Amino acid sequence: MRIGIIGAGLTGLTAAYELSKSGHEVTVFEKESEVGGLAGSFTVNGESLDKFYHHIFTSDTILLSLLEDLNALDDMKWYEPNNAIFIDNKLFSFTTPLHLLGFSPLKFINRVRMGLLVYWAKFVKNWKDIEGMTAKEWIIKKAGKDVYDKVWGSLLSSKFDIDTDKISATWIWNKFKLRGSSRGKNINKEQLGYYHGSFCRICELLCTSIHSHGGKIFTSRNINQILNNNDNTLTLISEAESFSFDKVIVTTPPEVLIKLYPSLEPNYLQKLLSIKHKANICMALELTEALSEYYWITIAQQEYPFVLLIEQTNLIKDNRYKSHIVYLSRYLDAENKLFSASDEEIADLFITYLKKMFPKFNEKSISNTTISRARYAQPVFFTNYSDKLPELKTPIENLYLASMSQIYPEDRGLNYAVRLGKQIVNEITKM
Ligand SMILES: Cc1cc2nc3c(=O)[nH]c(=O)nc-3n(C[C@H](O)[C@H](O)[C@H](O)COP(=O)(O)OP(=O)(O)OC[C@H]3O[C@@H](n4cnc5c(N)ncnc54)[C@H](O)[C@@H]3O)c2cc1C
């Protein structure tokens, strides 16, 4: 079959890899000048670094088996992170259960209730039972209002902004489950994986294999229309060219599919229209000095303009970037003015708060900043999301959608992008 794929993120490239290996004629179209999508990278002192901080969990076995298949597993390295929460203007270590027991912003009984909440998440066997409940209702029911107000409420709102109160319990339950599963038998030790040379290298390895199997990958090729022809083939139109295929896989968010093919069948269109995404701003700072001892700091103070501080060089400590790397991340609505603010405005605001958080921080230690923005960073999982989940096979003959908003009840992630890429291949090649 001649198969066209829109998007060279990990989903599109995995699908192209599998299809080209099975002898299909594959062409991938990517609007950006580089492949990788959200797993894309930039260069710091000759070393590739993710635009958006990434790590994987030991339970991400589908990604790990893809690496094995590519003969590239050796470069997946495992590290023990040091985590913290910033609350009441103080940093609290938050890596082991003992840290939770000493977490003074909560009364002792509530620390225990918070720990039990995460522990009990393992025992929810059927996520459908809690899908209709909001995360807020579920957390308050299980761990009390204090735990919600002090910790989880502000963390949820830092990710989902104005939609916080509508997020399904399934989303937070899944996060608890995932984080726990990366601890294995020793609950004191969490293991996080990082791919040597950035996760974008996995995309590059896939590209090499796709090319070697005769597949084509076009970058800087924005597809702006899909037409269906009388013989059920599909034509993809970019600025000056058009290409015809037997089948087409769209790996962009649903909102983009609606623009590419506006006359979708009303029921399917309605599902696509009900899906919302948060945007993300991520600033990477190159520093001459370390900022803290932590890899991952969650900021539980709503006045802060960023919600996560990730010190990459506290996980990857081999000085490969020849500087200390810190990411500051903020999820927000795309309509929020901050999302379209200039890089300078964002940097000024973020650095002002960084100085509040670390009063000894010297701005002169910043040697460079890079701001990356993603319009479609996080699907918003409202209650009863499964009712709105669009099928992979669209009502248009030979047209398929494989977007990160269809990964459910799990949340989007590299492992699930690979799973989705494989799933869509099974769907289109089944008889
Ligand atoms: C801030 C942040 C942190 C993250 N951290 C982690 C993490 O630690 N661990 C983890 O596992 N996952 C993480 N993720 C999630 C992970 O990056 C994604 O799940 C994964 O990369 C999604 O891949 P994808 O191919 O489905 O989508 P995308 O990467 O979004 O790929 C879609 C591609 O389609 C292209 N495209 C769109 N429209 C068109 C068009 N009209 N024509 C041609 N091309 C088009 C886009 O440019 C893009 O390259 C993170 C994401 C973000 C935003």
The ligand as a Tripos MOL2 file, in Angstrom:
@<TRIPOS>MOLECULE
LIG
   53    58     1     0     0
SMALL
NO_CHARGES

@<TRIPOS>ATOM
      1 C1          6.3680   19.6880   28.4740 C.3       1 LIG1
      2 C2          6.2780   18.2390   28.0810 C.ar      1 LIG1
      3 C3          6.9780   17.2960   28.8190 C.ar      1 LIG1
      4 C4          6.8740   15.9420   28.4880 C.ar      1 LIG1
      5 N1          7.5690   15.0440   29.2350 N.ar      1 LIG1
      6 C5          7.4560   13.7220   28.9520 C.ar      1 LIG1
      7 C6          8.1870   12.7740   29.7050 C.ar      1 LIG1
      8 O1          8.9380   13.1110   30.6270 O.2       1 LIG1
      9 N2          8.0540   11.4460   29.3830 N.ar      1 LIG1
     10 C7          7.2410   11.0280   28.3650 C.ar      1 LIG1
     11 O2          7.1630    9.8250   28.1180 O.2       1 LIG1
     12 N3          6.5290   11.9300   27.6300 N.ar      1 LIG1
     13 C8          6.6120   13.2460   27.8960 C.ar      1 LIG1
     14 N4          5.9170   14.1660   27.1470 N.ar      1 LIG1
     15 C9          4.9620   13.6710   26.1180 C.3       1 LIG1
     16 C10         5.6280   13.2360   24.8160 C.3       1 LIG1
     17 O3          6.5240   14.2180   24.3620 O.3       1 LIG1
     18 C11         4.5230   13.0290   23.7910 C.3       1 LIG1
     19 O4          3.5700   12.1370   24.2990 O.3       1 LIG1
     20 C12         5.0170   12.4820   22.4480 C.3       1 LIG1
     21 O5          6.2130   13.0850   22.0330 O.3       1 LIG1
     22 C13         3.8950   12.6990   21.4250 C.3       1 LIG1
     23 O6          4.2830   12.2450   20.1550 O.3       1 LIG1
     24 P1          3.2580   12.3510   18.9440 P.3       1 LIG1
     25 O7          3.9530   11.9040   17.7300 O.co2     1 LIG1
     26 O8          1.9820   11.6470   19.3010 O.co2     1 LIG1
     27 O9          2.8450   13.8930   18.8530 O.3       1 LIG1
     28 P2          3.7380   15.1340   18.4230 P.3       1 LIG1
     29 O10         5.0920   15.0080   18.9890 O.co2     1 LIG1
     30 O11         2.9280   16.3300   18.7670 O.co2     1 LIG1
     31 O12         3.8510   14.9850   16.8260 O.3       1 LIG1
     32 C14         2.8960   15.4880   15.9340 C.3       1 LIG1
     33 C15         3.6750   16.0890   14.7540 C.3       1 LIG1
     34 O13         2.7440   16.5280   13.7530 O.3       1 LIG1
     35 C16         3.2950   17.6840   13.1400 C.3       1 LIG1
     36 N5          2.2160   18.3970   12.4340 N.ar      1 LIG1
     37 C17         1.1420   19.0350   12.9870 C.ar      1 LIG1
     38 N6          0.3680   19.5560   11.9960 N.ar      1 LIG1
     39 C18         0.9480   19.2220   10.8290 C.ar      1 LIG1
     40 C19         0.6010   19.4700    9.4530 C.ar      1 LIG1
     41 N7         -0.5030   20.1530    9.1210 N.pl3     1 LIG1
     42 N8          1.4160   18.9950    8.4860 N.ar      1 LIG1
     43 C20         2.5500   18.2850    8.8050 C.ar      1 LIG1
     44 N9          2.9160   18.0380   10.0870 N.ar      1 LIG1
     45 C21         2.1230   18.4890   11.0800 C.ar      1 LIG1
     46 C22         3.8450   18.4360   14.3510 C.3       1 LIG1
     47 O14         4.7700   19.4400   13.9630 O.3       1 LIG1
     48 C23         4.4860   17.3120   15.1540 C.3       1 LIG1
     49 O15         5.8370   17.1200   14.8070 O.3       1 LIG1
     50 C24         6.0350   15.5330   27.4110 C.ar      1 LIG1
     51 C25         5.3560   16.4890   26.6570 C.ar      1 LIG1
     52 C26         5.4750   17.8330   26.9970 C.ar      1 LIG1
     53 C27         4.7240   18.8550   26.1880 C.3       1 LIG1
@<TRIPOS>BOND
     1     1     2 1
     2     2     3 ar
     3     2    52 ar
     4     3     4 ar
     5     4     5 ar
     6     4    50 ar
     7     5     6 ar
     8     6     7 ar
     9     6    13 1
    10     7     8 2
    11     7     9 ar
    12     9    10 ar
    13    10    11 2
    14    10    12 ar
    15    12    13 ar
    16    13    14 ar
    17    14    15 1
    18    14    50 ar
    19    15    16 1
    20    16    17 1
    21    16    18 1
    22    18    19 1
    23    18    20 1
    24    20    21 1
    25    20    22 1
    26    22    23 1
    27    23    24 1
    28    24    25 2
    29    24    26 1
    30    24    27 1
    31    27    28 1
    32    28    29 2
    33    28    30 1
    34    28    31 1
    35    31    32 1
    36    32    33 1
    37    33    34 1
    38    33    48 1
    39    34    35 1
    40    35    36 1
    41    35    46 1
    42    36    37 ar
    43    36    45 ar
    44    37    38 ar
    45    38    39 ar
    46    39    40 ar
    47    39    45 ar
    48    40    41 1
    49    40    42 ar
    50    42    43 ar
    51    43    44 ar
    52    44    45 ar
    53    46    47 1
    54    46    48 1
    55    48    49 1
    56    50    51 ar
    57    51    52 ar
    58    52    53 1
@<TRIPOS>SUBSTRUCTURE
     1 LIG1         1 GROUP 0 **** ****
